[in-house]
Amino acid sequence: MRYISTRGGVAPIPFSQAVMMGLATDGGLLLPERIPTVSTATLKRWADLAFVPLASEIIALFVAEEDIPRKDLDRLVREAFRTFAHPEITPVVKVGRHHILELFHGPTLAFKDVALQFLGNLFEYLLQRDGGRLNILGATSGDTGSAAIHGVRGKAGMEIFIIHPHGRVSTIQECQMTTVLDANVHNIAIQGTFDDGQAIVKRLFNDLDFKNKYSLGAVNSINWARIVAQVVYYFYAWGRLFQGEWGGDWGRTVEFSVPTGNFGDVFAGYVAKRMGLPMGRLLLATNRNDILTRFFATGSYRIGEVFPTFSPSMDIQVSSNFERYLYYLLQENSDAVREKMAALDTEGGFEVPGRFLDGMDEFRAVAVGEEETLATIRTVYRDSGYILDPHTAVGVAAAMTTPGMVCLATAHPAKFGDAVKQAIGHLPQRPAVFEGLEQRPRRCQILPANVDPVRDFIVRKLG
Ligand SMILES: *Cc1c(COP(=O)(O)O)cnc(C)c1O
């Protein structure tokens, strides 16, 4: 299995190289040359598997044996999910008329752990095998940074620098990052906003001498390894229904509702469908930052303003993984993708030609407002006693009129306690991993929101 770029400028490379490359060198995103398909017999066998062996089977389809031997891959997968607090890793629970696929049992209680626990192990393995070092740099508004830190902590060959806006992330989020005391973890709190942090990161990545000299890399959601890890739970959830409620009825299809921001999670669902998972249309749920909803309604992809919401991890205008889907929608035409992405840069948007619009039927997109999000948390709690986090609530709200759907639960409600409290009048119960979090020792460097002090700090740490 080899990987190519959506923009056509990368000669086919193996999985391991795609993982280390992250963003394709031509500015595009990496994709497998072809998406593997699975037979009915294989699917039925997969329905019996526990999460970890299933993950091994699925991920192995995307990795050539001569690139990473299967026994090594199996070990990486096993170790990645050992940090999860639930024996099923991603259990499916029945809540009212829906199923909730709980993706938040990893160390930071958000679904990003599923991919980043795997990616951290994979980086360490590849660095040890091929030599070299990797210094990860990123800015976070809360969630991604903590999941990345927990994916990389204590791993050989890697340092991680995560910038967050001082005093502007929730206490829980701050503690999840700054209480990680491993020597390779460096938290930087800048005296500015999240946008300032992103601007600093961008400037450091654009300084190619600096980037190369210090082997800087990113862990944002464009890494293919993250997508492939997320494909697994779509198959796993289907297996639970097929074996359970459906009594092995092969004629039924599963439907997913996916709270969406950067299009990574829902794109993994799309890959699962292309692999042959019996799945209906994917329901793509956004908050009021609705560029994707507008796109699926009109075929016009146009950047708007970003509004802060109760579901901050979905407060996104440009979805970084969307280009992967665009590539398939435009029938794998790299020239057309390049042209559209250039228009996004220069004109703030583009239109997909009418003849391609039928292809978008695979998705149904719904935008959910703030009041509706809180009302959904309230209603579900009243009717079933189950507490949704606000991101999950967006997906559940979008699925309200379609019983039987599997709604992806992307964060534990305790992570977004303030919104939950507004909805139901009290905070959700804290899970064990949060006990005493605020009392633990922390380490964090506070710096002015300028590129120079951040650069100096990194240089000093890397020697
Ligand atoms: C990142 C995130 C999302 C959005 O996922 P994408 O892959 O970016 O679409 C949804 N919910 C939570 C809690 C997240 O952290």
The ligand as a Tripos MOL2 file, in Angstrom:
@<TRIPOS>MOLECULE
LIG
   15    15     1     0     0
SMALL
NO_CHARGES

@<TRIPOS>ATOM
      1 C1        -11.7350   17.5840   17.4460 C.3       1 LIG1
      2 C2        -13.0840   17.3690   18.0320 C.ar      1 LIG1
      3 C3        -14.2410   17.2700   17.2100 C.ar      1 LIG1
      4 C4        -14.1960   17.4370   15.7060 C.3       1 LIG1
      5 O1        -13.5480   16.3850   15.0390 O.3       1 LIG1
      6 P1        -12.9750   16.6160   13.5700 P.3       1 LIG1
      7 O2        -12.2250   15.3710   13.2450 O.co2     1 LIG1
      8 O3        -12.0930   17.8140   13.6500 O.co2     1 LIG1
      9 O4        -14.1470   16.8290   12.6620 O.co2     1 LIG1
     10 C5        -15.4510   17.0100   17.8230 C.ar      1 LIG1
     11 N1        -15.5550   16.8890   19.1670 N.ar      1 LIG1
     12 C6        -14.4800   16.9870   19.9750 C.ar      1 LIG1
     13 C7        -14.6680   16.8650   21.4440 C.3       1 LIG1
     14 C8        -13.2070   17.2160   19.4470 C.ar      1 LIG1
     15 O5        -12.1560   17.3240   20.2760 O.3       1 LIG1
@<TRIPOS>BOND
     1     1     2 1
     2     2     3 ar
     3     2    14 ar
     4     3     4 1
     5     3    10 ar
     6     4     5 1
     7     5     6 1
     8     6     7 2
     9     6     8 1
    10     6     9 1
    11    10    11 ar
    12    11    12 ar
    13    12    13 1
    14    12    14 ar
    15    14    15 1
@<TRIPOS>SUBSTRUCTURE
     1 LIG1         1 GROUP 0 **** ****
